[in-house]
Amino acid sequence: MRKQRRLWIVGLLALAPPALADNQNISITQHAVNLNSGVHSNDTSQETMPFTGAAIVPDANWTRLIFSEYNLGAKSYVILRSMGDMDEQRLDSRALAAWSNKSAMFNGDGVIIELHVAPGERGIFVNVGRATGASWQPIDLPSPHSQCGANDDRVPNTDNRVGRLFVGGCTAYRVAYGSRGGTTEEETMLTAGHCTDFDPDDCGASLPNGVVDLSGVVEFNVPPSTAAGVPVLAPANDQYPIITAGIRFNFDGACQGLGKDYSIFGVGRNANTDLLPFQAYGFPFRLTRESPAANATIRITGFGRDFNDLVRDEVCQTHTGPYIGEFAGNVAGDLSHEYQVDTEGANSGSPIIWTAQNLVIGIHTNAGCDNPLTADGNSGTSFEHTPLETDLRAYVQSAARFVDAGHPLRVAEEGTVYRPNSTVSLGVTGISSGGILSIVTGGYNTAADRALVAGTGNKAMTMVAPCGSVTIGAP
């Protein structure tokens, strides 16, 4: 077992050993707005727009509205428009509920709101009680942080399996195995635990309090930052609300050892497109608990800081490098992967990608590369950490079973997240009565699958296809 080194958490907070100091470059404030549309009815045959208003948060780089009360009926809606770049979001009653009565995050210090009343609807209104204002506070950190060599060799990337947490200063990624309770109204994502519980996360008496701090949205297609390094929000079409109900995570503090820092959460549908991320951007990541051989190529993709090119600061970048190995932590069962791949702060939560298999083996959490480069590397929680696998299963349902004909590694077919069954029939055989069968997109047409469709076997279960269409027994 490798001797434990002092490592720096890379993510929301500062990269300063041995304790974490505040590196939250975003100052967040709540402002009373009390913007009321008044109550309106429409007895005509044409849609009306009886109210327009604006909420302004002085000096904010980004603004988000919080609705206190509303009645949008069945077909009425609001249009929100950024005063910074005129980006728009459309919210009806269904979308507002899915977004927890909050808007998207908008660039600029203000948002215009229009109320549109559908024909025949009465008593329609919206009240905006508060607005969240966020402003950028540049913080210079010593360099290098977690680059594995003399240069930062990351390059821009457009992999929309990976998203930016905003607000939060971390990375998250989409996974294919299922969603909370088997619902089709959210998509599951992974990130680091310290990106979920980040107050104050130091090495002294004030350890993490176990309260979920994660909030806001996950963004994809993130544009370049400004010349001064101020992040620019993705369009509302590429923002998805973070769902914290049912979230499962663990973080015991920056000095509590490696190999147990993780978080599992969901995102809801985009309000403008009514799509989940997999419907907008394609297939997410597959997972494995297997480990590559030493020197296999590992890729880390995420939204880390960039101190050399500010327009790339907290914009998606990627780098590859050699795998070192998997190591035990200072507590039995804590397992971490180590690799020499360039990262920076805010890369926390990035996927650890085994490139030869196009599989993710864990969650990037910690810096550790020395500069000049020695034998050390950056690291992250391994999927062999048993509590993480247990929580992944429980997030769907403890009795869930997983089927994926396209998984490239067939070490065993246990029906688990990392070792799924290859056929639906095997999944049905192994599932408990009343359980959830989570089936990855594809065609399942073995003789046993066809027999299943023909009616052999009788067991109560719920079948879900969390990331695309599934065809069973088709010729």
VOGU-3710 file (C-alpha; in Angstrom, 3 decimals, decimal comma):
1> mrkqrrlwiv> 0,000/0,000/0,000  1,380/3,394/-0,947  2,112/5,781/1,884  -0,592/8,440/2,155  0,586/11,820/0,872  -0,794/15,221/1,683  -3,163/15,920/-1,196  -5,114/18,927/-2,343  -8,804/18,716/-3,049  -9,458/20,198/-6,492
11> gllalappal> -12,874/21,624/-7,012  -14,970/24,227/-5,331  -12,378/25,070/-2,739  -8,749/26,129/-2,672  -5,836/23,877/-3,476  -3,885/24,603/-0,323  -2,443/21,762/1,738  -3,079/20,563/4,289  -6,427/22,307/4,794  -8,920/23,632/2,306
21> adnqnisitq> -9,323/27,387/2,130  -12,141/29,175/0,338  -11,652/29,273/-3,420  -15,259/29,990/-4,262  -14,693/32,655/-6,892  -18,394/33,429/-6,937  -20,040/35,664/-4,353  -23,728/34,754/-4,043  -26,364/37,041/-2,565  -30,137/36,888/-2,196
31> havnlnsgvh> -32,204/39,971/-3,021  -35,855/40,730/-2,282  -37,668/41,529/-5,537  -41,417/41,361/-4,879  -42,262/41,674/-8,551  -45,995/40,935/-8,911  -47,782/40,647/-12,223  -51,277/41,156/-10,879  -54,109/38,719/-11,641  -55,221/38,484/-15,276
41> sndtsqetmp> -57,879/36,685/-17,289  -58,257/36,242/-21,019  -61,777/35,944/-22,421  -60,625/36,390/-26,020  -59,620/33,850/-28,634  -56,046/35,211/-28,832  -53,122/34,944/-26,426  -52,483/38,153/-24,483  -49,409/39,594/-22,749  -50,823/41,780/-19,980
51> ftgaaivpda> -47,671/42,213/-17,933  -43,975/42,969/-18,484  -41,518/43,684/-15,703  -37,858/43,410/-14,779  -35,794/42,228/-11,837  -32,361/43,815/-11,464  -29,528/42,825/-9,117  -26,900/45,590/-9,212  -23,332/44,528/-10,029  -24,255/40,872/-10,582
61> nwtrlifsey> -22,584/38,874/-13,334  -25,424/36,343/-13,310  -29,039/36,438/-12,121  -31,637/33,820/-11,229  -35,297/34,465/-10,341  -37,171/32,650/-7,570  -40,971/32,562/-7,859  -42,920/32,838/-4,606  -46,418/32,207/-6,014  -47,978/31,629/-9,410
71> nlgaksyvil> -50,963/30,309/-11,297  -50,215/29,612/-14,944  -53,244/27,455/-15,581  -52,958/24,772/-18,244  -51,497/26,763/-21,133  -50,304/30,156/-19,889  -46,581/30,770/-19,424  -43,837/33,302/-18,761  -40,925/34,286/-20,964  -37,755/35,284/-19,104
81> rsmgdmdeqr> -35,154/37,256/-21,035  -31,609/38,043/-19,975  -30,693/41,716/-19,947  -27,095/40,653/-20,540  -27,387/38,710/-23,795  -31,173/38,437/-24,481  -31,151/34,656/-23,952  -34,650/33,351/-23,186  -36,358/30,704/-21,089  -40,010/29,674/-21,350
91> ldsralaaws> -41,663/28,386/-18,172  -45,180/26,997/-17,842  -46,682/25,504/-14,681  -45,167/22,062/-15,332  -41,691/23,400/-16,024  -41,746/25,757/-13,044  -42,569/22,874/-10,728  -39,783/20,766/-12,267  -37,384/23,669/-11,778  -38,396/24,041/-8,100
101> nksamfngdg> -39,978/27,442/-8,833  -36,663/28,861/-10,051  -35,471/30,120/-13,402  -32,381/29,247/-15,362  -29,183/31,161/-14,595  -28,887/34,241/-16,821  -25,864/36,291/-17,840  -26,050/39,889/-16,675  -27,541/41,794/-13,766  -31,189/41,630/-14,703
111> viielhvapg> -34,019/39,582/-16,182  -37,095/40,776/-18,063  -40,290/38,821/-17,417  -43,319/38,611/-19,711  -46,610/36,994/-18,674  -48,513/35,320/-21,523  -52,134/34,371/-20,826  -53,732/31,654/-22,968  -57,258/32,107/-24,381  -59,989/31,193/-21,915
121> ergifvnvgr> -57,735/31,075/-18,849  -58,567/33,096/-15,750  -56,822/34,129/-12,538  -53,363/33,918/-14,091  -50,456/35,549/-12,234  -46,815/35,225/-11,203  -45,000/36,711/-8,231  -41,197/36,833/-8,151  -40,227/37,039/-4,511  -36,449/36,918/-4,704
131> atgaswqpid> -33,525/36,939/-7,068  -30,138/35,287/-6,674  -27,298/37,540/-7,728  -23,842/36,107/-8,307  -20,655/38,020/-9,002  -17,162/36,912/-9,967  -14,371/37,465/-7,461  -10,983/36,693/-9,068  -8,631/34,751/-6,798  -5,053/34,118/-7,806
141> lpsphsqcga> -3,642/30,796/-6,674  -0,039/29,593/-6,682  0,964/27,668/-9,792  1,214/24,862/-10,688  -1,674/23,145/-8,934  -2,316/19,707/-10,349  -0,608/19,646/-13,716  1,614/16,622/-14,171  4,666/18,175/-15,759  6,185/21,483/-16,763
151> nddrvpntdn> 3,236/22,532/-18,933  -0,535/22,478/-18,745  -1,279/20,309/-21,775  -5,085/20,299/-21,612  -6,934/21,152/-24,839  -10,504/22,357/-25,465  -13,143/19,636/-25,642  -16,828/19,350/-26,560  -17,797/16,087/-24,828  -21,354/16,716/-23,620
161> rvgrlfvggc> -21,296/13,642/-21,448  -19,539/16,043/-19,080  -21,135/19,203/-17,652  -20,316/22,182/-15,452  -21,925/22,639/-12,054  -23,148/26,206/-11,695  -23,073/27,438/-9,014  -20,382/25,238/-7,494  -17,105/25,348/-9,369  -16,996/21,621/-10,126
171> tayrvaygsr> -17,568/19,114/-12,917  -20,204/16,362/-13,184  -20,874/13,636/-15,731  -23,806/11,629/-17,047  -24,087/7,877/-16,496  -26,166/5,262/-18,280  -27,256/2,912/-15,552  -30,599/4,336/-14,376  -32,406/7,114/-12,537  -33,915/7,620/-9,103
181> ggtteeetml> -36,854/5,296/-8,608  -36,749/4,365/-12,297  -38,275/7,715/-13,289  -37,960/8,999/-16,836  -38,131/12,609/-15,634  -34,500/12,872/-14,627  -31,035/11,713/-15,648  -28,383/10,529/-13,209  -25,044/12,269/-12,778  -21,930/11,752/-10,675
191> taghctdfdp> -19,589/14,273/-9,094  -17,292/14,528/-6,071  -18,780/14,520/-2,582  -16,958/17,726/-1,700  -18,862/19,375/-4,559  -22,072/18,521/-2,685  -21,149/19,286/0,932  -18,642/22,100/0,819  -18,796/23,931/4,097  -16,196/24,304/5,459
201> ddcgaslpng> -14,379/21,090/4,494  -11,146/21,640/6,337  -8,858/19,445/8,383  -9,628/20,858/11,801  -12,615/20,579/14,093  -15,049/21,982/11,514  -15,584/18,978/9,292  -18,329/18,778/6,654  -21,752/19,030/8,253  -23,504/16,497/6,034
211> vvdlsgvvef> -25,888/19,091/4,615  -26,434/19,221/0,847  -25,042/22,506/-0,496  -25,279/21,469/-4,142  -27,756/23,632/-6,064  -28,276/25,451/-9,337  -27,920/23,888/-12,765  -25,695/21,616/-14,816  -24,568/23,273/-18,060  -23,462/21,818/-21,366
221> nvppstaagv> -22,058/23,563/-24,465  -20,398/26,066/-22,152  -19,003/29,058/-24,110  -15,535/30,568/-23,587  -15,012/32,789/-20,583  -14,356/36,511/-21,002  -10,857/37,868/-21,603  -10,704/38,544/-17,851  -11,579/34,933/-17,051  -15,182/35,534/-15,981
231> pvlapandqy> -17,272/32,431/-16,806  -20,087/32,879/-19,312  -23,220/30,846/-18,759  -24,441/28,365/-21,332  -27,707/29,265/-23,097  -30,915/28,353/-21,277  -31,383/25,569/-23,859  -28,297/23,844/-22,385  -29,138/24,175/-18,675  -30,718/21,421/-16,572
241> piitagirfn> -32,017/21,829/-13,003  -30,181/19,928/-10,279  -32,486/17,608/-8,321  -31,269/17,059/-4,774  -34,163/14,856/-3,628  -32,732/11,395/-3,010  -29,133/12,538/-3,445  -26,524/10,144/-2,060  -23,021/11,315/-1,241  -20,034/11,004/1,055
251> fdgacqglgk> -17,279/13,399/2,020  -15,499/13,197/5,356  -13,172/16,169/4,980  -10,056/17,040/3,057  -7,711/15,174/5,396  -9,792/12,052/5,920  -8,074/10,028/3,228  -8,689/9,156/-0,400  -11,107/6,777/-2,047  -14,507/7,651/-0,538
261> dysifgvgrn> -15,399/11,074/-1,969  -18,466/10,816/-4,247  -21,950/12,145/-5,010  -24,933/10,815/-6,999  -27,711/13,172/-8,078  -30,170/13,811/-10,878  -31,004/16,585/-13,320  -34,452/17,344/-14,710  -35,679/18,321/-18,148  -34,665/21,486/-19,925
271> antdllpfqa> -37,577/23,937/-19,771  -37,259/25,168/-23,362  -36,700/21,849/-25,137  -38,431/19,484/-22,661  -35,463/17,124/-23,177  -33,216/15,286/-20,778  -29,477/15,521/-21,530  -29,255/12,106/-23,226  -32,057/13,138/-25,579  -30,224/16,347/-26,468
281> ygfpfrltre> -26,604/15,158/-26,537  -26,619/11,393/-26,953  -25,439/8,404/-24,972  -23,811/8,930/-21,541  -20,891/7,038/-19,962  -20,763/3,354/-19,137  -19,040/2,366/-15,889  -16,767/-0,450/-14,710  -15,151/-1,550/-11,468  -12,277/-3,185/-13,375
291> spaanatiri> -8,884/-1,480/-13,403  -6,579/-0,979/-16,380  -2,984/-2,148/-16,415  -0,235/0,233/-15,378  0,578/2,812/-18,063  -2,795/2,405/-19,782  -4,051/5,719/-21,115  -6,400/7,665/-18,847  -8,381/10,737/-19,897  -9,744/13,438/-17,598
301> tgfgrdfndl> -12,302/15,813/-19,118  -13,767/18,669/-17,111  -14,209/22,332/-16,356  -11,017/23,080/-14,450  -9,424/26,453/-13,854  -6,922/27,786/-16,395  -4,330/30,317/-15,285  -2,521/30,498/-18,616  -5,442/31,169/-20,978  -8,294/32,932/-19,182
311> vrdevcqtht> -10,873/32,376/-21,928  -10,485/28,657/-21,130  -10,937/29,199/-17,391  -13,704/26,812/-16,203  -14,409/25,791/-19,807  -14,365/22,140/-20,897  -10,828/20,835/-21,500  -9,266/17,386/-21,631  -5,909/15,630/-21,303  -4,585/12,070/-21,363
321> gpyigefagn> -1,748/10,406/-19,505  -0,568/7,122/-17,967  -2,408/5,162/-15,297  -0,350/4,466/-12,168  -2,574/2,108/-10,212  -5,292/1,609/-7,602  -4,411/2,164/-3,955  -6,012/1,525/-0,584  -6,764/4,457/1,672  -6,226/4,771/5,403
331> vagdlsheyq> -9,567/3,066/6,076  -10,349/-0,439/4,872  -12,411/-0,384/1,693  -11,414/3,125/0,638  -9,918/2,789/-2,853  -8,550/5,400/-5,235  -7,080/5,464/-8,733  -3,902/7,396/-9,473  -2,807/8,768/-12,851  -0,528/11,378/-14,395
341> vdtegansgs> -3,081/13,519/-16,212  -3,241/17,315/-16,106  -6,135/18,796/-14,134  -6,849/21,993/-12,212  -9,218/23,203/-9,512  -12,888/22,734/-10,575  -11,967/19,464/-12,326  -13,322/17,733/-9,235  -16,136/15,415/-10,251  -14,662/14,686/-13,687
351> piiwtaqnlv> -14,849/11,157/-15,102  -11,721/9,011/-14,921  -11,910/7,533/-18,423  -10,144/4,325/-19,426  -9,717/5,299/-23,061  -9,108/1,851/-24,544  -12,500/0,657/-23,283  -14,346/4,010/-23,326  -15,394/3,232/-19,759  -15,291/5,328/-16,604
361> igihtnagcd> -13,493/3,776/-13,645  -14,116/6,458/-11,000  -14,573/10,095/-9,998  -11,658/12,545/-10,079  -11,291/14,237/-6,691  -7,714/15,113/-5,727  -4,505/16,727/-6,878  -1,190/15,047/-6,223  1,143/15,481/-9,161  4,484/16,985/-8,245
371> npltadgnsg> 6,205/19,473/-10,520  8,786/18,621/-11,730  7,033/15,300/-12,245  7,957/12,394/-9,989  6,179/9,080/-9,453  3,084/10,702/-7,968  -0,174/11,513/-9,712  -3,616/13,019/-9,363  -6,308/10,739/-8,035  -9,985/9,973/-7,609
381> tsfehtplet> -12,456/7,620/-5,960  -12,523/4,140/-7,483  -15,773/2,431/-8,375  -14,463/-0,500/-6,336  -15,308/1,520/-3,219  -18,260/-0,620/-2,125  -20,431/2,120/-0,526  -20,403/3,987/-3,850  -21,709/0,926/-5,711  -24,306/0,362/-2,984
391> dlrayvqsaa> -25,514/3,945/-3,281  -25,596/3,758/-7,076  -27,882/0,739/-6,859  -30,010/2,235/-4,101  -30,445/5,473/-6,059  -32,469/3,472/-8,583  -33,786/0,850/-6,162  -31,977/-1,653/-3,980  -33,593/-4,542/-5,863  -32,758/-3,077/-9,280
401> rfvdaghplr> -30,970/-5,111/-11,931  -29,098/-3,706/-14,904  -28,947/-4,895/-18,517  -26,575/-3,580/-21,186  -25,813/-5,558/-24,337  -23,248/-2,968/-25,394  -21,014/-3,020/-22,312  -17,508/-3,824/-23,623  -16,251/-5,805/-20,605  -17,821/-9,182/-19,835
411> vaeegtvyrp> -15,813/-10,117/-16,750  -18,981/-11,371/-15,073  -22,694/-10,860/-15,563  -23,892/-9,985/-12,093  -26,651/-7,619/-13,160  -24,920/-4,809/-11,270  -24,105/-1,250/-12,305  -20,569/-2,197/-13,308  -21,192/-5,777/-14,473  -24,603/-5,702/-16,156
421> nstvslgvtg> -26,397/-8,624/-17,761  -26,079/-8,812/-21,543  -29,654/-9,998/-22,160  -33,052/-9,016/-20,828  -33,851/-12,643/-20,066  -30,872/-12,901/-17,686  -31,991/-9,706/-16,005  -35,522/-11,047/-15,580  -34,176/-14,281/-14,134  -32,061/-12,466/-11,569
431> issggilsiv> -34,426/-9,703/-10,521  -36,510/-9,855/-7,358  -40,282/-9,730/-7,764  -41,412/-6,107/-7,861  -37,937/-4,802/-8,720  -36,779/-2,404/-11,414  -35,047/-3,705/-14,532  -32,942/-0,860/-15,934  -32,120/-1,583/-19,602  -29,553/0,400/-21,568
441> tggyntaadr> -30,574/1,475/-25,060  -30,285/-1,128/-27,834  -31,834/-4,238/-29,340  -32,228/-7,438/-27,297  -33,047/-10,321/-29,618  -31,597/-13,561/-28,258  -33,748/-16,681/-28,342  -34,354/-16,284/-24,615  -35,387/-12,640/-25,110  -37,822/-13,662/-27,841
451> alvagtgnka> -39,245/-16,379/-25,591  -39,681/-13,805/-22,866  -41,748/-11,620/-25,173  -43,744/-14,696/-26,216  -44,888/-15,061/-22,626  -42,644/-17,579/-20,887  -42,091/-16,543/-17,322  -44,283/-14,544/-14,954  -42,801/-12,040/-12,517  -43,918/-8,565/-11,430
461> mtmvapcgsv> -41,349/-5,886/-12,284  -40,905/-2,425/-13,741  -38,801/-2,124/-16,889  -37,213/1,248/-17,585  -35,024/2,517/-20,424  -33,135/5,437/-18,795  -31,086/6,610/-21,767  -32,788/5,743/-25,053  -35,059/3,310/-26,874  -35,002/-0,412/-26,095
471> tigap> -36,361/-3,121/-28,407  -36,922/-6,614/-26,999  -37,508/-9,676/-29,153  -37,661/-7,874/-32,496  -36,532/-9,900/-35,559
//
